[in-house]
Amino acid sequence: QVQLVESGGDLVQPGGSLRLSCAASGFEFRLYAMGWYRQDPGNQRELVADISYDSVTRYADSVKGRFTITRDNAKNTVYLQMNNLKPEDTAVYFCNARRVFPPARNYWGQGTQVTVSS
């Protein structure tokens, strides 16, 4: 059974930090690109950051220099370190797993709420 379980979402003040975690199980983690997406009411889900199976990273322009995505293949976990948080970062953050090699597979977590407010 495939599971992606996010944790770490919280209410934080502007300028604060959070670290999100996504624990994966039920599939061969090392063969998957992992990503963090976010969605707030009225908007489409958007890519925040992703990391390839061989740890190449990319970021949305809005989070470059503030967020860092990493993965630990030994723990089947991907992280998103978020620093200098802004109110516009408020959203539900979703973990995504995308298999790089055929057959294609794509999995989503249930999401974790991040709220940035004073």
C-alpha distance (Angstrom), angle and dihedral (degrees) to the residues before:
residue distance angle dihedral
Q1 . . .
V2 3.79 . .
Q3 3.78 115.4 .
L4 3.79 133.5 176.3
V5 3.77 110.5 -176.2
E6 3.78 117.4 -171.7
S7 3.77 123.9 -161.1
G8 3.77 139.9 166.2
G9 3.79 101.7 67.3
D10 3.78 115.2 139.7
L11 3.78 147.7 141.4
V12 3.79 110.6 -78.7
Q13 3.79 135.7 170.1
P14 3.81 121.6 -111.7
G15 3.77 109.8 -81.8
G16 3.77 92.3 28.7
S17 3.79 130.8 119.5
L18 3.78 137.8 -124.6
R19 3.78 134.7 178.4
L20 3.77 118.5 -146.5
S21 3.78 121.3 -158.9
C22 3.78 130.5 -162.5
A23 3.79 116.8 -164.8
A24 3.80 113.1 -160.0
S25 3.77 129.7 -159.6
G26 3.78 139.4 162.6
F27 3.80 98.0 46.9
E28 3.79 139.8 61.2
F29 3.77 98.9 -85.8
R30 3.80 96.9 -168.8
L31 3.82 91.4 63.7
Y32 3.78 94.2 55.8
A33 3.76 134.5 84.7
M34 3.79 108.5 -134.2
G35 3.76 126.6 -149.5
W36 3.76 145.1 177.6
Y37 3.79 119.5 -138.3
R38 3.77 130.5 177.8
Q39 3.75 136.8 -155.6
D40 3.77 132.9 -173.8
P41 3.81 125.9 -171.5
G42 3.76 113.0 -70.3
N43 3.77 95.4 14.1
Q44 3.77 135.7 93.0
R45 3.74 121.6 -106.9
E46 3.79 108.7 -92.5
L47 3.77 135.0 -163.9
V48 3.80 113.8 -106.1
A49 3.80 100.0 175.2
D50 3.75 140.4 -29.7
I51 3.77 138.3 -166.6
S52 3.78 125.8 -153.4
Y53 3.79 125.3 -131.4
D54 3.84 86.6 -96.7
S55 3.83 93.7 46.3
V56 3.77 101.9 -101.1
T57 3.78 106.8 151.2
R58 3.77 136.4 -156.2
Y59 3.79 132.5 -178.1
A60 3.75 141.2 -160.9
D61 3.81 109.9 -105.3
S62 3.80 90.3 -118.0
V63 3.81 92.8 63.3
K64 3.81 103.0 34.6
G65 3.78 111.3 128.0
R66 3.81 92.3 15.9
F67 3.81 105.6 59.7
T68 3.80 129.2 52.0
I69 3.79 126.3 -167.3
T70 3.79 120.4 -157.8
R71 3.77 136.6 166.9
D72 3.78 134.8 -149.4
N73 3.80 109.6 -157.9
A74 3.80 91.5 -172.9
K75 3.81 89.8 60.3
N76 3.83 97.1 33.5
T77 3.77 88.1 -127.2
V78 3.78 136.4 130.1
Y79 3.79 123.0 -160.4
L80 3.76 136.7 -159.3
Q81 3.78 115.4 -158.6
M82 3.78 108.7 -161.3
N83 3.81 119.6 -166.7
N84 3.78 132.9 176.4
L85 3.77 90.6 20.2
K86 3.79 118.8 -157.9
P87 3.82 131.1 -157.9
E88 3.80 88.9 -109.5
D89 3.81 88.8 63.2
T90 3.79 88.1 69.4
A91 3.81 108.0 120.4
V92 3.75 145.2 104.4
Y93 3.80 107.5 -79.0
F94 3.79 118.7 -145.7
C95 3.76 130.1 -163.7
N96 3.80 117.7 -137.5
A97 3.79 132.2 -166.3
R98 3.78 119.6 -163.6
R99 3.77 121.6 -176.6
V100 3.79 110.5 -130.2
F101 3.78 98.1 -160.7
P102 3.82 127.0 55.4
P103 2.96 130.8 -54.8
A104 3.79 94.3 58.3
R105 3.80 116.7 -128.7
N106 3.78 130.7 174.8
Y107 3.81 126.0 -174.1
W108 3.80 134.9 -178.9
G109 3.78 134.6 -158.5
Q110 3.77 124.6 -136.5
G111 3.81 95.3 -105.5
T112 3.78 137.0 -116.0
Q113 3.80 125.2 -125.7
V114 3.79 119.9 -119.6
T115 3.79 116.0 -172.6
V116 3.80 121.5 -176.9
S117 3.77 111.1 -167.3
S118 3.78 141.2 131.1
